[in-house]
Amino acid sequence: MTRPVTHIFRLLKWGRILARHGALRGIESAPATPMGVKRLCRLARFGTIQPKYPDYAAAFQAIGPAAVKLGQTLATRPDLVGEEAVRNLLTLQDALPPVAFERIRAEIEQTFEAPLEHLYAEFDPEPVGSASIAQVHRAVTTDGRKVAVKVRRPGIDKQFARDIETYEWAAAHLEAFGGEAARLRPRQVIANFRRWTLRELDLRREAASASELADAMAAEPTYEVPAIDWDRTASRVMTQSWIDGVKISHRDKLVAAGHDMEALASNLVHAFLRQAIAEGFFHADMHQGNLFVKADGTIAAVDFGIMGRINRKARFWLAEILYGLTTGNYRRVAEIHFEAQYVPDYHSVEEFATALRAVGEPMRGKPVSELSVGQMLDGLFAITRDFDMQTQPHLLLLQKTMVMVEGVATMLNPQINMWDVSGPFVKNWIRDELGPEAALADGLREQAGTLALIPDIIRRLDEQLPRKGAAPPSPPLPEIPLMWESGERRGWWSYALAAVAGAIAGAGLLHWLG
């Protein structure tokens, strides 16, 4: 077992890097920050030249690959690290220096126990992408197919295991303080991070996710998932069909090629809604670097290491929450939160509905350019603390992806309104899922009372679903002995824990200590 002093040494080293990127500045200046924490921040930044604005993404990239993935995980938690940090962390797209080709060749040949030339007729030694876990090369198979070969960085599994152990140790000590730290469940954050990372480290899992998503989206003509070459795929190497297209971030090139920006934006939103609501299995890393547009306008996605799942009951609740927010039915949205046990029963449904109204009403009637799913989600996060609502990791991943999709869609079409685009899809999906009762909904859709009928119909359908909560069970947490339980004095270690907090989550987490 790693000794506490080793964890603290690592965390202080990472804290120094955070300080150089200005990521500790907000903590030092906050009135609620304890004086001991402020002293540690000053010590960490001593002699550094900091940027004008904090650059959390650059700090995590400087710390290393595991920190990059942790930063991407924290980007799903605006309630945890703050809106400013989330916007910056969403820019993390795994742009890291590549591994030398000879090491990549050795990794492939060891994996398949065969020379590289027996697998690929051509193999470009220069990678087309280099991420925190793997890098991608262009190749041609021995039977003449163009493919992309994703190869795991040699030794990355050991490096991740070492760093995650320190994250778990730090999170356990933070959560032990209770109060706000316990409500935000940092140990759960790291547990989810470990699970996602283990999934990404095994490229067979990513290949299986891509295959499953391809089957789910087969009927969607405007969205494509590359085919997997299973004969050239293993835990450390994945081979898939090559995508000829333009990165979706290159808007000028897309316009020059004659693509319809409005149609592309709508197709992207519909693809996400189909995955999340209709299929319950969605690509949770839909940033601009992972999306391409083919010559015929098809959107092709890559990198399926992070996937999200939502069970059927949660999808009904999600659809009704979205529909309730768009129609102003805050009472029903509040009831869903209580039915799902997201909000404890000792709170008032009416008070929660009023709080939701305070978030939703300021956006109703606004012009398209001022409406934002991201703003709505930020407002929802702001009220969860008042109602002791524990974080739901499966929904946070979905919310992060929604914000990401909205950002890409808005880049393509600045006038898009996510509510206008998603509303008809959600409404139609609800009716389709009602089975025989769909005819009733269709017959009444032109009447003024139609919108009010949908929640009642869903309640009847809800009675047919399994009587269990929407949230999946939490993963088991490792047993981690706390330092003060080993006879150490808590007061002395609190200073070290301040540095721990700064290292694992940047500015947002340290506010817990206040």
Buried (B, 14 or more C-beta within 10 A) or exposed (E): EEEBEBBBEBBBEBBBBBBBBBBBBBBBEBEEBBEBBBEBBEEBBEEEEBEEEBBBBBBBBBBBBBBBBBBBBBBBBBBBBBBBBBBBBBBBBBBBEBBEBEEBBEBBBEBBEEEBEEBBEEBEEEBEBBBBBBBBBBBBBEEEBEBBBBBBBBEBBEBBBEBBBBBBBBBBBBBBBEEEBBBBBBBBBBBBBBEBBBBBBBBBBBBBBBBBBBEBBEEBEBBBBBBBBBEBBBBBBBBBBBBEBBBBBBBEEBEEEEBBBEEBBBBBBBBBBBBBBBBBBBBBBBBBBBBBBBEEBBBBBBBBBBBBBBBEBBBBBBBBBBBBBBBBBBBBBBBBBBBBBBBEEEBBBEEBBBBBBEBBEEBEEEEEEEBBBBBBBBBBBBBBEEBEBBBBBBBBBBBBBBBBBBBBBBBBBEEBBBBEBBBEBBBEBBBEBBEEBBEEBEEBEEEEEBBEBBBEBBEEBBEEEEEEBBBEEEEEBEEBEBBBEEEEEEEEBBBBBBBBBBBBBBBBBBBBBE
